[in-house]
Amino acid sequence: MSVFGPESAALVVAAAIAATAFWRGLGVFLAQRLDTKGAVFRWFSFASFAVLAGLLARLLILPSGELATVGLEVRLGAAVIGVAAFYLSRRNLLIGVASGTLSFALAAGALG
Amino acid sequence: MFSGSSVNYPRYDGVMKPVDFKGGLRAGMRAALGLPTVVLLGSLTGYGALTHDTGFGAGLAVLSTILVWGLPGQIVMSEMYAAGADVLAIAVAVGMANMRFFPMAVSLMPTLAGRNVLVRFAQAQLMSATSWAYVMRASAPETPEARLGYHTGFTCVCVSVAATATLIGYLGAAGLPKPLGLALLFINACFLLLLLLDTRGRGAAVAVITGVVAGIPINMYFPDTGLIITGLVGGTAGFLADGTSRKQAS
């Protein structure tokens, strides 16, 4: 056991780096051929928003691992509180994130 | 929103936007030192604790944050490693969890100055969901030079903070109360939710709503390729909605 851990762990991290860098590189490669006025470029902007929204759905509604141990009502309830605080504070991100996360921690502590 | 061709640079909330690389760099660093720093400190501390419990070394944990630089994929990686999955299966799962970087890089790179491939690879490697969303906000700089500076400054601060937070979480893993550890995992989802609510324009709004609503059943039935399908469906919906609004406007 060193500062990097067992060899198998190092191999796994290297594989994760490569798997992620692949998508970034592919994006750069395609972007070289695009200009910002074109339809393809616009489609990809919207696809990015949709993928991030899909990721959000996964994190909030279909989480894996530790987050799944907390009930759906706690996750959604905390998210609603965060959104409400965000709009009540005239779109202040800090107040929204702090309210949502704090209520999540309190609910997870009280119910868990 | 993306064109840098106009001569009069608009003001946003009464503040003049930077127009050159150096001004953008400063603005990006300033923006990153606010809420993104708080969120990264929270969420990467949680990741650091997770890597500690799954048997990575501290150096490897920090290295994975800096070089993978996509938290959902990192979490998939450490959870699958803990479960004893083989390297190839982990690589595929991480690739699926982090495939968002492909459309994000395509839509970000043409708005940044310079066509040098090495510069663009570096920017794509530094890019995160947060940096992408911040550069897409109405308050971000508009000229390609200032946008390049802004993204560089923003991401360099983010990576530094995240690496530090990973180490803090790794070293302090044992002392973390469980509800707090869970909240640190939640903070990222809450931040992403509000960033997506803060987007402007009909096409983006339709893409986001479609992505969430259609994303739930899609990801339920296709846990591996769900994000790709969600991107195709939601991106096309947003594109069509944007097209009809353009026609009506003209």
Interface residues (C-beta under 8 A of the other chain):
Chain A: M1 S2 V3 F4 G5 P6 S8 A9 A10 L11 V12 V13 A15 A16 I17 A18 A19 T20 A21 F22 W23 R24 G25 L26 G27 V28 L30 A31 Q32 L34 D35 T36 A39 F41 R42 W43 F44 S45 F46 A47 S48 F49 A50 V51 L52 A53 G54 L55 L56 A57 R58 L59 L60 I61 L62 S64 G65 E66 L67 T69 V70 R75 A78 A79 G82 V83 F86 R91 L93 L94 G96 V97 G100 T101 L102 F104 A105 L106 A108 G109 G112
Chain B: F2 S3 G34 L35 V38 V39 G42 L50 G55 F56 G57 A58 G59 L60 L63 S64 L67 V68 W69 G70 P72 G73 Q74 I75 V76 M77 E79 Y81 V87 L88 I90 A91 V92 V94 G95 N98 M99 R100 F101 F102 P103 M104 A105 V106 S107 L108 M109 P110 T111 R115 V117 R120 F121 A124 Q125 M127 A129 W132 A133 M136 P177 K178 P179 L180 G181 L182 A183 L185 F186 I187 N188 A189 C190 F191 L192 L193 L194 L195 L196 L197 D198 T199 G203 A204 V206 A207 V208 I209 T210 G211 V212 G215 I216 I218 N219 M220 G226 L227 I228 T230 G231 L232 V233 G234 G235 T236 A237 G238 F239 D242
